[in-house]
Amino acid sequence: MTTEPNLTYIAGTASLPATTPPGIQLRPMEVSDAVEIAELWMTAYPPEVVGGESVATVEADIVAAMDGEYGPFLQSASPIAMRADGAIVGSLQTVADTSWDRTPRGPFILDIFVSPDARRSGVARVLLRFAKDALHAQGMGTVGLRVLRDNEAARGLYESEDFREWRP
């Protein structure tokens, strides 16, 4: 028996108020952000995840997500975090539902990532809370996501935000 490399988590959308880290602003992502988000993705993930991806390929995937390829895109629950100079340092993308096997029905976070120089500053937490608050305001009660089993930092964040492992 092989162990699935990903864990699927689910949480209620009600959350504590988000405290935005100093010098950080949040807003829903827009298609015009796709190139900068793709560049951030390339630096946020380790080389073994990035592999042979190019910025253009990642940008196309982000635009495809926004166009609904992975489920109806929820722009209001897909924030970016920016520094005062306008540089994007974090991104989270949410869809209303996916058609993927082994995922809970309902809103699903496709991806969340933060610039290495903005980690451990509260950016990922405030992105999660922004998304959960937007979903809650729209009457959506839960949200799911996937995380690599060995990503202890991300799992710790999600568990501290009331995400729990979900099994089909």
C-alpha positions as CSV (number, residue, x, y, z in Angstrom):
1,M,0.0,0.0,0.0
2,T,1.4,3.4,-1.0
3,T,0.8,6.5,1.1
4,E,-1.0,9.3,-0.8
5,P,1.5,12.2,-1.0
6,N,-1.3,14.8,-0.4
7,L,-3.6,15.2,2.5
8,T,-7.0,16.8,1.9
9,Y,-8.2,19.2,4.6
10,I,-11.6,20.9,5.2
11,A,-12.6,23.7,7.5
12,G,-15.6,25.8,8.3
13,T,-15.5,29.3,6.8
14,A,-16.2,31.2,9.9
15,S,-12.9,32.6,11.2
16,L,-11.3,35.0,13.5
17,P,-10.8,38.6,12.3
18,A,-7.8,38.9,10.1
19,T,-5.0,41.2,11.2
20,T,-3.1,42.3,8.2
21,P,0.7,42.4,8.7
22,P,2.2,45.9,8.6
23,G,2.9,47.2,5.1
24,I,0.6,44.5,3.5
25,Q,-2.6,45.3,1.5
26,L,-5.1,42.7,0.3
27,R,-7.4,42.7,-2.7
28,P,-9.0,40.1,-4.9
29,M,-6.7,38.9,-7.7
30,E,-7.3,40.0,-11.3
31,V,-6.2,38.5,-14.6
32,S,-3.7,41.4,-15.0
33,D,-1.9,40.0,-11.9
34,A,-1.2,36.6,-13.6
35,V,2.4,37.3,-14.8
36,E,3.5,38.6,-11.4
37,I,1.7,35.8,-9.6
38,A,3.4,33.3,-11.9
39,E,6.8,34.8,-11.1
40,L,6.0,34.6,-7.4
41,W,5.0,30.9,-7.8
42,M,8.3,30.2,-9.4
43,T,10.2,31.5,-6.3
44,A,7.7,30.4,-3.7
45,Y,8.0,26.6,-4.4
46,P,11.2,24.6,-4.2
47,P,13.0,23.5,-7.4
48,E,11.7,19.9,-7.2
49,V,8.1,21.3,-7.4
50,V,8.8,23.9,-10.0
51,G,10.7,21.4,-12.2
52,G,10.8,22.5,-15.8
53,E,7.9,24.9,-15.6
54,S,8.3,28.3,-17.2
55,V,6.7,31.6,-16.1
56,A,4.6,31.5,-19.3
57,T,3.3,28.0,-18.5
58,V,2.4,28.9,-14.9
59,E,0.8,32.2,-16.1
60,A,-1.4,30.2,-18.5
61,D,-2.4,27.9,-15.7
62,I,-3.4,30.8,-13.5
63,V,-5.4,32.3,-16.3
64,A,-7.0,28.9,-17.0
65,A,-8.0,28.7,-13.3
66,M,-9.6,32.1,-13.5
67,D,-11.4,31.1,-16.6
68,G,-13.0,28.1,-14.8
69,E,-10.8,25.2,-15.9
70,Y,-10.7,23.8,-12.4
71,G,-14.1,24.8,-11.3
72,P,-16.0,28.1,-11.1
73,F,-13.4,30.7,-10.0
74,L,-14.3,32.8,-6.9
75,Q,-12.5,36.0,-7.4
76,S,-13.9,37.5,-4.2
77,A,-12.3,34.6,-2.3
78,S,-9.0,34.7,-4.2
79,P,-6.9,37.4,-2.6
80,I,-3.4,38.6,-3.3
81,A,-1.2,40.2,-0.7
82,M,0.9,43.2,-1.8
83,R,3.6,45.3,-0.1
84,A,3.2,49.1,-0.1
85,D,5.4,49.3,-3.3
86,G,2.8,47.1,-5.1
87,A,4.9,43.9,-5.2
88,I,2.8,40.8,-4.8
89,V,4.1,38.7,-1.9
90,G,1.2,36.2,-1.6
91,S,-1.6,34.6,-3.5
92,L,-4.5,32.3,-2.9
93,Q,-6.9,30.9,-5.5
94,T,-10.3,29.5,-4.7
95,V,-13.0,27.8,-6.9
96,A,-16.6,27.2,-6.0
97,D,-16.2,23.4,-6.5
98,T,-13.9,21.0,-8.3
99,S,-14.6,17.9,-10.3
100,W,-11.5,16.2,-8.9
101,D,-11.7,12.8,-7.3
102,R,-11.0,12.6,-3.6
103,T,-11.9,16.2,-2.7
104,P,-14.9,17.5,-0.7
105,R,-17.7,19.1,-2.6
106,G,-17.9,22.8,-2.3
107,P,-15.4,25.7,-2.2
108,F,-11.8,24.5,-2.7
109,I,-8.5,26.4,-2.4
110,L,-6.5,25.5,-5.5
111,D,-3.2,27.1,-4.3
112,I,-1.8,29.3,-1.7
113,F,1.8,30.5,-1.7
114,V,3.9,33.3,-0.2
115,S,7.2,34.8,-1.2
116,P,10.1,33.3,0.8
117,D,11.0,36.8,2.2
118,A,7.4,37.3,3.5
119,R,7.0,33.9,5.2
120,R,6.3,33.6,8.9
121,S,5.0,37.2,8.9
122,G,1.3,36.4,8.9
123,V,0.7,36.8,5.1
124,A,-0.5,33.2,4.5
125,R,-2.8,33.4,7.6
126,V,-4.4,36.6,6.5
127,L,-4.9,35.2,2.9
128,L,-6.7,32.2,4.4
129,R,-8.9,34.3,6.6
130,F,-9.7,36.7,3.8
131,A,-10.8,33.8,1.6
132,K,-12.8,32.1,4.5
133,D,-14.5,35.4,5.3
134,A,-15.5,36.0,1.7
135,L,-16.9,32.5,1.4
136,H,-18.8,32.8,4.7
137,A,-20.3,36.1,3.5
138,Q,-21.6,34.3,0.5
139,G,-23.2,31.6,2.6
140,M,-20.7,28.9,1.9
141,G,-20.1,26.8,5.1
142,T,-16.8,24.9,4.4
143,V,-13.7,25.1,2.3
144,G,-11.2,22.4,1.3
145,L,-7.6,22.3,0.2
146,R,-4.8,19.9,-0.4
147,V,-1.3,19.9,1.2
148,L,1.7,17.8,0.8
149,R,1.9,15.3,3.6
150,D,5.5,16.3,4.4
151,N,4.8,20.1,4.4
152,E,4.8,20.5,8.2
153,A,4.8,24.3,8.1
154,A,1.7,24.5,5.9
155,R,0.0,21.7,7.9
156,G,0.6,23.6,11.1
157,L,-0.9,26.8,9.7
158,Y,-4.0,25.0,8.3
159,E,-4.5,23.1,11.6
160,S,-4.2,26.3,13.6
161,E,-7.0,27.7,11.3
162,D,-9.3,24.8,12.1
163,F,-8.6,22.7,9.0
164,R,-8.9,19.0,9.7
165,E,-8.0,16.0,7.5
166,W,-10.9,15.0,5.2
167,R,-11.3,11.5,3.8
168,P,-13.8,10.5,1.2
